[in-house]
Amino acid sequence: MTAAPHTLRTDHLTDPLGIDNQHPDLAWQLAAGTQQAHQVQAATAPGLLASGTCDLWDSGRVPGPAHVGVRYAGKPPGARQRVWWRVRVWGDEGPSPWSAAATWETGLPTGDDWSDARWITAPDLGAGDRLPLLARDFTLPDAPVRARLYATALGVYEAFVNGTRAGDALLEPGCTAYDQRLLYATYDITDALRAGPNTVGISLGNGIARVLDTDGRYIKLRADHGDPRALALLYAEFADGTSTTLVSDEHWSAAPGPVTVSAWFGGEEHDARLEQADWHRPGADRGGWRPAVAAPLPGAVALTARAHPPIEVVETLTPVALSEPRPGVHVFDLGVNIAGRPRLDVTGPAGTSVVIRPAELLAPDGTVNQRFTGTPCFDRYTLRGDPDGESWHPATVYHGFRYLQVEGLPAPPAPDAVRGEVMRVANTWAGGFRCSSDLLNGIHRLIDRAVQGNMYSVLTDCPHREKLGWLEQVHLVFPAVAGSYDVAAYYRKLVRDMADAQTDTGLVPDIAPEYTVFEDKFRDDANWGGAIVLAPWWLHRTYGDTATLRAHYPHMLRYLAHLDSRSRDGAGLILEHGLGDWIAFDDSTPKAVTATFALQRILAALGDIAEAIGRTGDAAAHRARAAAVARAFHDEFSDPRHPTYGSGSQACDALALAAGAVPEGERAAVLDHLVAGIRAAGDHVTVGEIALPSLLRVLSDGGRDDVVLDLLSRTDNPSYGYQLAHGATALTERWDGPTRGSSQNHYMLGAAAEWLTGSLAGLRQAADSVAYERIVVRPAPIGDLTWASAWSDTPRGRASVAWHRTPDAFRLTVTLPPGADSRVELPLPGGGRDVREVPPGSHEFTVPGEWGPDA
């Protein structure tokens, strides 16, 4: 009998709570073998499902191998409905048993589902006032069997039920275009409610929705979408079948809270003397509280469920060093650059004011240096005077930092009086890499720390001075992001942000959400705006997500029309505008090279996208245009005297090769010219972030992994190794970041992670595969490396590779998830490859011979 499928997922999530989608994508994994057919059943109760009485859907036997991105085609569940579903498959050994049941639960997908809930805030709230608290006391006749809190805010909020936080999510509701869309979250509060008196409370902060001048603190931009306010609906069901609903309205109470400053870029201030004890618990003293007031949002704003993991604390770091560069000024060194918040433990007299200044670098005198991260930025905590001690962290802001400078402590601190809480979107780990080189491991670690430090509700450029979603990184460095984390659901949100930011003319700006409008070249570059096409294509290739392609294909076509309007003479072949190869050491690369490269890649991806969604006519047209752009690239930029393009820079050669602009018979010569340029530069890259992924790919695809290894082995400037040698603990903004300054937590140069996993360890998806149906294992035992390993949790299961070489043998261990046969390309000691087609499962290979360095 075929084994039962497992790891059931709904819209790329495990048992999601509170999604809007009435027809989500379903997926499952096979235990072994291949799938010939499947059957899905869905019901509104587990007993119905177990009995086969499927009141929502029974797909019947559906032939075919599809088990990723299978659309639920049953009855729309509506609002607040929990759905139980299961699947069985037919394989080589007949039908399988039914899988264990999985669930999803809908939220409040339409405006009508929010009933009479109203946006509320504190009365007479001014820009400089204390941030408000909102609370509602209510009584329940019994403990509920199911209870949910649906909540959102303009700004940021924390929700509490009977004094307990409603879940682990932080900085909700996440960044969106606040005049178009707000995200709401669904919290399971069943266990928090009880028979009798109950209280629900919400504390508010400004977030990036309201950024005003505050006491001279640093701000990147100014924004004012209005006073912070909240919207909430509490729903409870009881064992007798009855239910009750509580909504945000003027029956709630409001009071000023202890947060006196909430500045997204400049920090938070909290005066514990202003705290109201147990304000979010039943029986709290509401003397002085006033009725909340209605605060409707101007215009039509969509409420959309947060259908991706929230921001959470994922790690807490204890300082590795403590110094006192000036009397009373203490600097805590966490040993690693992070994004998150400080946590302070302190005991002292009431009114004592403790200031915490986050920074990535130190000044020569040992104090913190905020020059490159925005200054001044600081948090302030004023003690209430609890003799048993006080613990505090900011709740409405986050920072990027390694060092925390603390001023005003009432006594010399313990080494762990201040700790660092690492925060990021809680996307699960989905891959890893290790090898015998400490340097290469360090490079991978740098990139991963920078990805973590910018993985917030948008993928930011840096976690301090900007916190903006620059879009080029979203697709250029996708393999580094997805190589370590499951970002299937998360990227759907990012793509929707791009669509929301698209203008009436079809422009997708360089940042999304577009909280500030930059000048032309910083707003309109095809390598940035092209993310509206290239990010969904990565989603499809990696996770089998066709729904996102369908949803946003019209946005893609509108963006292409915009690019055509900006092309030379409107011909749609050569683009000349934009930022060029950003952060390059060699600035000779013409902007027209990088822009036209982007156009070709966008058109090529559109051809594949159109085919994936069944628009074959469009696919042929896009591919014909992509080929025409490649020819135009060659005609415009090829050097008739030398096998090179444009200025002859590394970037020009790499982008020409990656765009398919080099005629087949000339590719070897252009690759040789590229390699010669790298050697002439002392085995250094001179490219910026746009050309870097292409540079590494064309070298590896051209059989020159040795050149990539030489690039990555450098420790002088410019190189990753230079950053490590000069103390970087996360990837920096510039190649020489640790000594130049600028951001010390930027993931835009993270393309090397793709090479480490896909080329050095040798674990990659086949070029013609979707969702890892076929894998290519092609390890590169080069240089003096003796072993390497990588793993990836693909949509079909875990894939892994580990190789080890000794002087007389090369050994390779491969694990392939269920699916089609994959290709293993074993290296041979004298050169060449032994190519084999192998089935799913675990395999070991040994290649005897002489395996010295560079064998």
PyMOL commands that set and color helices and strands:
alter all, ss='L'
color gray80, all
select helices_A, chain A and resi 46-51+111-114+190-192+207-209+272-274+438-454+472-476+478-484+488-501+520-523+526-529+531-543+547-566+568-570+591-612+616-637+650-658+664-680+692-701+705-712+720-725+737-740+752-761
alter helices_A, ss='H'
color red, helices_A
select strands_A, chain A and resi 6-10+17-19+25-29+37-43+57-58+62-63+70-71+82-91+94-95+102-106+120-121+132-140+146-154+156-161+164-165+181-188+196-205+210-211+223-224+229-237+243-247+253-256+259-263+267-271+290-291+293-294+302-305+311-317+321-326+329-346+353-359+361-362+368-369+379-382+390-392+399-407+418-425+431-435+763-765+775-777+787-794+797-806+809-816+822-827+833-838+841-848
alter strands_A, ss='S'
color yellow, strands_A
deselect
rebuild
show_as cartoon
